[in-house]
Amino acid sequence: MRAVTDPAAPAPTPEGVAHPRTIRSFVRRAGRTTTGQARALEDLGPRFVAPYRAEPLDFAAAFGREAPTILEIGFGMGDATAHIAALMPDTNFLCCEVHEPGVGALLKRVGEQQLQNIRIVAHDAVEVLRHMVPEASLAGVHIFFPDPWHKLRHNKRRLVQPPLVALLASRLRPGGYVHCATDWEPYAQQMLEVLGAEPALRNTADGFAPRPHYRPETKFERRGLRLGHGVWDVVFTRR
């Protein structure tokens, strides 16, 4: 899944954020919202989509319960998100995505599978982290298949950069984890280096990690593996 953000976000990026407005890590993808997705947005959006506000989000109020909360950045069409949420019903999932068809697709799955532990913020995840997620509040962060920005001149647009990793670490509670996955080896190496350089985090493996049981293989991933392409998982925990 490729994470996306809104280049037209009205608020200026605060000092110290990884990606100033002049360098966006994502682009808004074009795409048509299907009838089913539009119906899900209309019927389920008011309950499961939390509006972006530049103030801390009360997780217990948003989810209607006290439970460990995992932040997912860029869930694409929501396949993996719904799978993991169903597998971990005692965990809350706060999910960031601005691609409207993707938001609608995940909401459709929420309705079909009667998932209660997902809330969506349709906004730039960096701003959500900065303003809505309290310090030391997250049990984990998932970043699965973010845009790799293949061309060398575009590498600066990659999401996983030192300032963002420092921000993520500050939002994790002790023992919380960051799990990144990518199918682009140079980006995987960058993830490993950047996360490894953050003093508040430690690697759970000697290099790349085995795919955790909760992350499903996507159709795209299975096809790539058949063709000999790699997929790399990186998992670090908060000291």
C-alpha positions as CSV (number, residue, x, y, z in Angstrom):
1,M,0.0,0.0,0.0
2,R,1.3,3.4,-0.8
3,A,0.8,6.1,1.9
4,V,-0.6,9.4,0.7
5,T,-1.1,12.8,2.2
6,D,-2.8,16.1,1.3
7,P,-0.4,18.6,-0.4
8,A,-3.1,21.3,0.2
9,A,-3.1,21.0,4.0
10,P,-3.8,24.6,5.2
11,A,-1.8,24.6,8.3
12,P,2.0,25.3,8.1
13,T,4.2,22.4,9.2
14,P,5.6,23.0,12.7
15,E,9.3,23.5,13.2
16,G,11.2,20.2,13.4
17,V,8.7,18.1,11.5
18,A,10.3,15.8,9.0
19,H,8.7,17.1,5.9
20,P,8.2,20.8,5.4
21,R,5.4,21.9,3.1
22,T,8.0,22.3,0.3
23,I,9.0,18.6,0.5
24,R,6.0,16.3,0.7
25,S,6.5,12.6,1.2
26,F,3.3,11.7,-0.5
27,V,1.0,12.8,-3.3
28,R,-2.7,12.6,-3.5
29,R,-3.6,9.8,-5.9
30,A,-6.4,10.1,-8.4
31,G,-9.1,7.5,-8.1
32,R,-12.8,7.0,-8.4
33,T,-14.8,6.4,-5.3
34,T,-17.2,3.4,-6.0
35,T,-20.8,3.4,-5.1
36,G,-20.1,1.0,-2.2
37,Q,-17.3,3.2,-0.9
38,A,-19.4,6.3,-1.1
39,R,-22.2,4.6,0.8
40,A,-19.8,3.5,3.5
41,L,-18.4,7.1,3.8
42,E,-21.9,8.4,4.2
43,D,-23.2,5.7,6.6
44,L,-20.1,4.9,8.6
45,G,-18.0,8.0,8.3
46,P,-19.7,9.9,11.1
47,R,-18.9,7.1,13.6
48,F,-15.5,5.8,12.5
49,V,-13.8,8.9,11.0
50,A,-12.4,11.3,13.5
51,P,-12.0,14.9,12.3
52,Y,-8.5,16.4,12.3
53,R,-8.0,18.9,15.1
54,A,-4.8,20.4,16.2
55,E,-5.2,19.2,19.8
56,P,-4.6,15.9,21.6
57,L,-7.1,13.2,20.8
58,D,-8.7,11.4,23.8
59,F,-8.2,7.8,22.7
60,A,-10.6,6.4,25.3
61,A,-13.4,8.8,24.2
62,A,-12.7,8.2,20.4
63,F,-12.8,4.4,20.7
64,G,-15.3,4.2,23.6
65,R,-12.9,2.1,25.7
66,E,-9.4,1.9,27.2
67,A,-7.1,-0.3,25.1
68,P,-3.6,-0.2,23.6
69,T,-3.6,2.0,20.5
70,I,-1.6,1.4,17.3
71,L,-1.2,4.1,14.7
72,E,-1.2,3.1,11.0
73,I,0.3,5.5,8.5
74,G,-1.1,5.2,5.0
75,F,-3.4,2.1,4.8
76,G,-4.0,2.2,1.1
77,M,-7.3,0.3,0.4
78,G,-7.4,-1.1,4.0
79,D,-6.9,-4.8,3.3
80,A,-4.1,-5.4,5.8
81,T,-5.7,-2.9,8.3
82,A,-9.0,-4.8,8.4
83,H,-7.2,-8.2,8.6
84,I,-5.0,-7.0,11.6
85,A,-7.9,-5.3,13.4
86,A,-10.0,-8.5,13.2
87,L,-7.0,-10.5,14.4
88,M,-6.4,-8.1,17.4
89,P,-9.9,-7.1,18.6
90,D,-8.5,-6.0,22.0
91,T,-6.3,-3.3,20.3
92,N,-7.4,0.0,19.0
93,F,-6.2,1.1,15.5
94,L,-5.9,4.8,14.6
95,C,-5.4,4.9,10.9
96,C,-4.3,7.9,8.7
97,E,-5.1,8.1,5.0
98,V,-6.3,11.0,2.8
99,H,-7.1,8.9,-0.3
100,E,-10.9,9.0,-0.3
101,P,-11.5,5.7,-2.1
102,G,-9.1,4.1,0.4
103,V,-11.0,5.6,3.3
104,G,-14.3,4.4,1.8
105,A,-12.9,0.9,1.1
106,L,-11.8,0.5,4.7
107,L,-15.1,1.7,6.0
108,K,-16.8,-0.8,3.8
109,R,-14.7,-3.5,5.4
110,V,-15.5,-2.2,8.8
111,G,-19.2,-2.6,8.1
112,E,-18.9,-6.0,6.4
113,Q,-16.7,-7.4,9.2
114,Q,-18.4,-5.5,12.0
115,L,-15.1,-4.1,13.2
116,Q,-15.3,-1.8,16.2
117,N,-11.7,-1.1,16.9
118,I,-10.8,1.2,13.9
119,R,-10.9,5.0,13.8
120,I,-9.7,6.9,10.7
121,V,-8.2,10.4,10.5
122,A,-8.3,11.5,6.8
123,H,-5.3,13.9,7.2
124,D,-1.5,14.2,6.8
125,A,-0.1,11.6,9.3
126,V,2.8,13.9,10.3
127,E,0.4,16.6,11.5
128,V,-1.7,14.0,13.2
129,L,1.3,12.7,15.1
130,R,2.5,16.2,16.0
131,H,-0.9,17.6,17.2
132,M,-3.3,14.7,17.9
133,V,-1.2,11.9,19.4
134,P,0.0,12.5,23.0
135,E,3.5,11.6,24.0
136,A,4.2,8.1,25.2
137,S,0.6,7.0,24.2
138,L,1.0,4.5,21.4
139,A,1.5,0.7,21.7
140,G,2.8,0.6,18.1
141,V,3.1,2.2,14.7
142,H,2.6,0.5,11.4
143,I,4.1,1.9,8.1
144,F,3.5,-0.7,5.4
145,F,4.8,-0.2,1.9
146,P,5.1,3.6,1.9
147,D,5.9,5.3,-1.5
148,P,9.6,4.4,-2.1
149,W,10.3,7.4,-4.3
150,H,12.6,5.4,-6.5
151,K,14.5,8.2,-8.3
152,L,17.5,9.4,-6.4
153,R,16.5,13.1,-6.7
154,H,13.2,12.1,-5.0
155,N,14.7,10.2,-2.1
156,K,14.3,13.3,0.2
157,R,10.5,12.8,-0.1
158,R,10.6,9.4,1.6
159,L,8.5,9.3,4.8
160,V,11.0,7.5,7.0
161,Q,13.6,10.1,7.8
162,P,15.4,11.0,11.1
163,P,13.1,13.8,12.3
164,L,9.9,11.7,11.8
165,V,11.5,8.7,13.5
166,A,12.3,10.9,16.5
167,L,8.7,12.1,16.6
168,L,7.4,8.5,16.4
169,A,9.7,7.5,19.2
170,S,8.4,10.3,21.4
171,R,4.8,9.1,20.9
172,L,5.6,5.5,21.8
173,R,5.2,4.2,25.3
174,P,8.1,2.2,26.7
175,G,8.1,-1.2,25.0
176,G,6.0,0.2,22.1
177,Y,7.2,-0.7,18.6
178,V,7.6,0.7,15.1
179,H,7.0,-1.8,12.3
180,C,7.9,-0.8,8.7
181,A,7.7,-3.0,5.6
182,T,8.8,-2.3,2.0
183,D,9.4,-4.1,-1.2
184,W,12.1,-1.7,-2.3
185,E,15.5,-2.8,-1.0
186,P,17.3,0.6,-1.0
187,Y,14.4,2.0,1.1
188,A,14.6,-1.0,3.4
189,Q,18.3,-0.3,4.0
190,Q,17.4,3.4,4.7
191,M,14.7,2.3,7.2
192,L,17.1,0.1,9.0
193,E,19.8,2.8,9.2
194,V,17.5,5.6,10.2
195,L,15.7,3.6,12.9
196,G,19.0,2.2,14.1
197,A,20.4,5.7,14.5
198,E,17.5,6.8,16.9
199,P,18.8,6.3,20.4
200,A,15.4,5.8,21.9
201,L,14.8,2.7,19.8
202,R,16.4,-0.7,19.6
203,N,16.2,-3.3,16.9
204,T,14.2,-6.5,17.7
205,A,16.3,-8.5,15.2
206,D,19.9,-8.7,14.0
207,G,19.1,-6.6,10.9
208,F,15.8,-7.2,9.2
209,A,13.0,-8.9,11.1
210,P,10.9,-12.0,10.1
211,R,7.4,-10.9,8.9
212,P,5.3,-10.7,12.1
213,H,2.4,-13.1,12.2
214,Y,-0.2,-10.3,12.1
215,R,1.0,-8.7,8.9
216,P,-0.7,-10.6,6.0
217,E,0.9,-11.1,2.6
218,T,-0.8,-9.0,0.0
219,K,-1.5,-10.2,-3.5
220,F,1.1,-7.8,-4.8
221,E,3.6,-9.2,-2.3
222,R,2.9,-12.8,-3.2
223,R,3.3,-12.1,-6.9
224,G,6.6,-10.3,-6.2
225,L,7.9,-13.2,-4.1
226,R,7.1,-15.6,-6.9
227,L,9.1,-13.4,-9.3
228,G,12.0,-13.3,-6.9
229,H,11.4,-9.9,-5.5
230,G,12.0,-9.3,-1.9
231,V,10.0,-7.8,1.0
232,W,11.7,-6.5,4.1
233,D,10.3,-5.9,7.6
234,V,11.9,-3.7,10.1
235,V,10.7,-3.8,13.7
236,F,12.2,-1.6,16.5
237,T,10.9,-1.1,20.1
238,R,11.0,1.9,22.4
239,R,13.6,1.6,25.1
